[in-house]
């Protein structure tokens, strides 16, 4: 690929020394908005189960998958249905995915999950619900550490209502191994930054993820980010960058096809749609006034998705 390897900081999120941990996170978010989170407490057995069930779903015949086609974002998204970098002339990103979200509360009522039939995948739902509860708990813990990293109370995001019925979504992804010959370059996931607060990623160890630390620089310099077994790759999203007045950085990233099938599991933790996102007090001053007006989290995310899915 002709790119160098980027060695991200590794953060032990189980450490009782929360101040040191939050300082590590702060530095990572100031530098490149990406870090590894280890000792998160989710068992290897559950993670293996999620990947196994995910493969089972993506290996189903296309008509079975299309029966669960995305509705209000949740469900199946076929190959090429999404283009994360709208400036590209390519046919769309070479990946298929499946989204599921809240299991309880108002959002679960408004946006019910679609589940594959138990006849086809008997342990799917139990495995995915268990993972969802576990990864949501890790995400909440992580946001407590991020709050400390911003010189805020650990429960700041709870106080402002962000985590009261949050918009928390798991996305299962499969990138096919075959590289399609085409006049234009094909991407597994074209260059983008995530829209929301924070993203927690698990991969199957197949490479392909790259980040660009300086999005304002041309030409862009891309660096490979390897997966570490048992650790999440965590990154800051655009909403967090906005909330922190640009202090914490969301970083451009992409997935390049490497000629080998690749599976990943992504968890997007975003605020409750009615949460007001306005510049944090610890991130603005007279000399550094707020750069963005306040916005409701739900309105912000909706607009970003509208630009990504031309079919919506």
N, C-alpha and C positions, 0 to 999 in steps of 0.2 A: 504493500500500500504506500510505501514511501513516507510513512508518518512516524513520528517518534512516540514513545510510550510516556503517558502522563501518570506519574505516581501521586495519587491523591492521598490526603491525610486519612489515617484510620482512627476512628473515634469509638471508644468503648462506652456505649451508652448505659451500661449497667454500673459504672463506677459510682461509688458513693460521693466522690469529690465532684459535685455538680459544677462548682465554679471553674475548676480547671477544664472540665469537659466543655463547658459553654464557651470558654475562651478559645479552645481549639476550633470549635464550630464557627465562632466569630471570624477567626482568621481565615478559615476555609471559605466562608461566604463572602468575605471581603476580596479574597484572591480570585476564586473561580466558581463559587457557587455549587461546587461538587465535593462530596467526601464519602468515605465508606463508614457505615455504622455496623459495628460487630457486637457480639454478646447481647443480642436483642431479645433472646428468650423464646423465639419460635423454634420448635423442634425440627430437626433435619427430616424426620419422618413425615411431618405435615407438609413441609416444602416439597419433598419428593412426591407425595401424594397429589399435590396441586399440579406439578408438572406432568405426572402420569395421566391425570384426568383431562388436563388440557390437551395432551397429545391425542387422547381417546376421542375428544370432541372434534379436533381439526381433521382427524383421519376418517370421520364419517363421510358418507356420500354428500355431494354438494346440495342435493335437494333437502336432505335432513337439516343441514345447516341453514339453508335459505328459509326454512320454516320458522326460524328464530331470528329473522332479519331485524336489524336495529329499529327500535321504536322509541322515540324520546331518548335517543342515545344508547339505551340498554339493549343488548342482544348482539347479533352477529354482523360484522362488517366484512364483505368479501374483498378479494384482491383488487387493488387499484381504485378502490372507492374513495380513498382519501389522498389528498396531496397537501402535506404539511408546509411545503414551501410553494405558495401560489405563483411565484415568479418563474417557476420551471415550465418548460414546454413538454415535459414527459407525460406519459399516460396516467401517472398516479403511482403511489408508493406500492412496492412489491411486498405486501404483507396482508394477512387476514387476522381479524381480531374478534374478541368477544368481551363485552362489558357487562358487569353486574354491580349493583350499588346497595344502598341502605337496606337493612333487613327489618328495621322497625322504625316507628316514628312517622311524622307527617310526610317526609320525602318518600318513604317506602310505600305509603298509601297512594301518593300522587304519581309515582314512577315505579310501578311494580316490576320486579325482575322477571325475565324470561328464563326458564330452566329447561335443559334437555330432558326428554322423557326418561323416567326411571327404568323403563324397559331397555333403553339403549345404553344408559350410563348409570347403573344403580347407585354408585357411591359418590356421584358428582356433587349433588347439592349439599350433602353433609360435609364433604371435604371443603367445598368452596365457602360455605357459611362459617365453618370453623376457622379457615384462614382469614376471612374478612374480619371476624371479631378480634383475632390475634394481631393482625397488622394494623387495625384501627387503634388498638391499645399502644402499639409501638409508635405510631404516628403522633398520638396525643403526648406521649412521653417526650418525643423529639421536639414537639412544639414548645413544651415547657423549657427545654434546654435552649431552644432558639430565642425564647422570650428573655431568658437570663443573659444570653449572648448580646441582646439589644438593650441591656440595662433596664429591663422591665421586670415586674413580678413574674414568678414562674407560672402562675395561673392567669396571666394577662389575657391570653386568647379565649379562655373560659369567661373571664370577666366581660369581654366585649361581645359575647354571644357567638363567636366564630365556631365553637365546638358544641353548641347546643343544636343537635340534629345536623351535623356538618354534611356537606356534599362530599362524600367519600366513595370513590369508585375504583374497582379492580378491573384492570384490562389484561386479558390473556392475549398473547401475540404469537403468531407463527410467521416466520420469514422463510419462504421456500428456498431450497438449495440451488435449484437451477437458475442460472443467470440468463435472462432473455436477451437475445441479440437484438439490438435496436439502434437506430441512428442517434438517439439521445441517451445520455447516461441514466441508468435506472437505479433508484435508491430503495433500500429496505424501508427507511424512514428518512425523508428529505430534511434538510436543515431547518430546525425550529427551536424555540425555547418553550418550555411548558407554560401553560396559562395561569396556573393557580398558585397555591401557597407553597406546598412541598410535595415532592415525588419520591417514592421508595421503590427501587427497581431490583428484581432478582433475575439473573440470567442463567442459562444452562451451561455456561462456560465457553460456548462458541463465540469467537471474537466478532467485531463489527461495529461496536459503539465507539464513536469519536466525538470529541468536544473541541470547540473553538473558543479559546479563552478571551480573545479580544474581538467582539462582534463588529466594532467600528472600523477595523483595519482591513484593507484590501491589498493583495489577495488574502483570503482567509487562510489561517494556518490551523490545520487539523491534527489532533493528537489522539492516539488510541487509548481507551480506558479498559483495561482488562477486568473481568469479574473476579472477585475473591470468594471462594467457597465459604458459605455460612455468613456472609456480610451483605447488607443492602448497599447499593449505590444510591446515595441520596442527592437530590438537587433542588435548588431553590427555583420557584416559578416566577413569572412576570408579576403576579399580584403581590407577592412578597417584596419584589424589587420596588414596586410602586408604594407599598405600605411603608417601606424603609427609606423612601425618598431617594432611591438609587444607591443606598449604602451597601445593601446585600444584592449580589448580582445574579440574575438569571442568565444562564449560559447557553449559547447555541450548541446543539448536538444533533447527531444524525446516526443512522445505522447503514453501513455499507454492506452490500452482498459479498460474501466471501466464498461462494460456491458450496456452501454446506448449510443444511437446514438449521434454523435457529429458533429457539423458543425463549420467551421471556414473560415475566409477570410484573405488571406495573401497578402501583397503588398511588392514586392521586388524592391527596387530602386538601380539600378546599373548604372555605367557610360556609356556614349557613347562608343561603341566598339573600336573606334580609340583613346580613351583617354589613355595617357601613365601614368601608375601607378608606380611612383618611390618614394622612401622614402621622406617624408615631411621634410623640413629643420628644423622645430621645433621639430622633433623626432629623429634627429641623431646628432652626435658630434664626435670629435676625439676619445673620450673614448667610444662612443657608435655608431660605424660605421653602415651603412646600412646592414641589414641581408639578404635582398633579392634583386636580380637584377631587373631593370625596366622591365615591361611587358605591352603589350596592354591589356586593360580590356577585349576586346572581345575574345582574345586568351585564357586568364585565365579562363573565364566562360565556354567557349566551352570545354576545357579539363576537367573541373570539371563535366560537364554534361555527357560527354562521359563515365566517370567512374561510374556514377550513373545508367544510362540506358543501361543495357547489351544488349538490343534489338536494340540500335541505330547503 
